[in-house]
Amino acid sequence: MLFFSRLQWKLTLAYALSTVVTTVVLSAIGLGLLWYLNFGSNWLPHFIAGSLLKVGPSLAAYLEQSPPDRVGLNRWLRNVIADNNLVLNIPADESQSDSEFPSNFGPVVLMAVVDPQGRILAEYPAETTPPEAVLRTRITAEALSNLEAALRGQTDPGALAQRTADSHIFVAVPILKANQQLVGALFVELTYPVEESEFLWLVLRETILPVGGAMLVVGLIAGTLFGFIIARGLTRRLRTLAGATDAWSKGDFEVLIQDSSADELSQLARQLNHMALQLQNLLQTRQELATLEERNRLARDLHDSVKQQIFATAMQVGAARALLPQQPDTAQNHLLEAERLVHEAQQELTTLIRELRPAALEGQGLAAALRHYVTDWARQNKIKAEVRVQGERPLPLLSSRPCFGWPRRRWPISAGTVQRRQQKFIWRAAPARSV
């Protein structure tokens, strides 16, 4: 399952499953459409009527004779019925032979050829037809409407055929000569060849399963390959985004996302690039402000410590010069104090110079740099100092530099002040957050 936890394989599996679902849905739609055409609409009766209209001219030759050729008509009826099913070779157009398009229209209940007055000239299944037998008296009122339409010479399948509620089909078509003169009509009563459930099973077994199965296999393979290719390109772009954001988390905002597409990921990449440029400008502004603040702090330190110490030294030297002729011992003490003040000023200047060039953060963490700074400060000022770090975590270089400068700006720079006040300085940093 870890294999499919990757986004690329999730997308590939999604494409494959969507292909399978689409194939199954299309197969179900096809099966439902076939059921509707055969059992839920009049498409099949209209199709039979249209087909019988095409064979009408072949019957006109028997009806044009005087009297009509009853024997030939009965022979024709027997030829188009096989195993009690109506089987006709339907021509698609006049240039094609009848034998190329056989069609089975189902079991025959009654099939008859009548003259323009509706008298039966030939019928199936009766072997002999009584003279002057009229078809109107032998069919239902529903079928009679179709027969009357055919005897009026109508050729609209909607008026010539219908399906009844008990699954019977009535079709009557006119028989026309070449000059479109009506010479008779052909009437057929059929039943559906199969029940609805049997029809669905036959279509499912003979058509849907073979064709749908082949489509399913091909679609599954094609969907998997297509999904793999599409997903690989998508995950590659996501890895590019992840690489850029990882570089930004380390403080390297020079890395930008290169994506020339026009989709949502490309828009996200442009927005992230804009954010990176804004962060870079913000950090640059913060660094400039930190530099300015550092200069101001150094100026204050020079004014508060070194300048005062030099002034105090000058006072001590002046006092020693005034007392030297009369009180040489007292003058000597003033000179020693002046020497001490000069030494402190020298230490302060050394500290300030080192702060201008602090311990390098590259190659060592913030905690190590602080330990190094505190150790040097304690050694210079002869004060015991202890550094404790809790919850240490790696920080980007750009984030470490402001943190490194903060305690140096907050700690007193005068060792004498620390010694006189005996203070304890504690620096607590909030949990580190990468920029």
C-alpha angles and dihedrals in degrees: 000000000000087000091061093044090083116095093232093059092041090057091045091052090047091054092048093048092046089053091051093047091047091051092049092047092049090049091051091048091050092050091048092048092052090049091050094049092051103034108013102048142031093253094112096049090047091048091052090049091051091049094049090050087063093056094046094093091058089060095046091076091063093048097047091067120092109257099020115254101253093173092054091047092051090048090052091051092052091049094055095048119076122175088349090302125118107240118179132175101226118200115220091210140343094275094061128074122245095237094067097069113046116179129189110210098181138253117343120229096174133354123179143165115216135184123239090277092055096252114148114248097171135358146176135256093013113090094206128025120213113240116263092014110162120214094209091073094053103051134066125261090254092057092042091067090058092047092050090051090052093048088053088058097249117159100188108119089212090065096038102052141038142167121229129214091253091059097259122140122211118196129172123174131182121246109222133186122229090272089053092252113151113243100164146313139258117223125192131180113194138174126216110271094226139020119256094255092047091048092052092049093048093049091046093049100038102035118007099047098046097040095034092046092053090046089048094054094044092043092048092052093043092045092050093050093043092046092048092052094046093043093049091055091047095049090047089057091047090051088053089054091048092049092051094048090048090054090049090052087058092052097258104130094164089086112092130184114251109207121144098179123114100224132100094277090056090050089050090050091053091049091049091049089052090049091050091052090049091050090048091052090046093052091047090052091048091050091050090049090047090051091050091047090049091053091049090049092051089050090051092047091050090049096043099042119011096036092048092046091051089049090049090048090052089051091050092048091048092050091048091050090051094047098039097092097046104024110025093167093055090045088052090056091050090051091050090051089048089051090051092050090049089051091051091048089051090052091047091051091048090051093049091049091051090050088056086058104031126186110289115258093201111102094016135062129250092260093053092048091051092049090051092049095047092047092054092045092050092048093050094048096036091234125134111242132178128198121202122182123194128184094013114188133167117271131193114257094247090054094045096056097063090044090050092052095048100074091043089057093046102043116086111253096206113088090197091059091053092047093049096045097037088213129174116219119203122187117196121187125200118241108292118259123193117234 
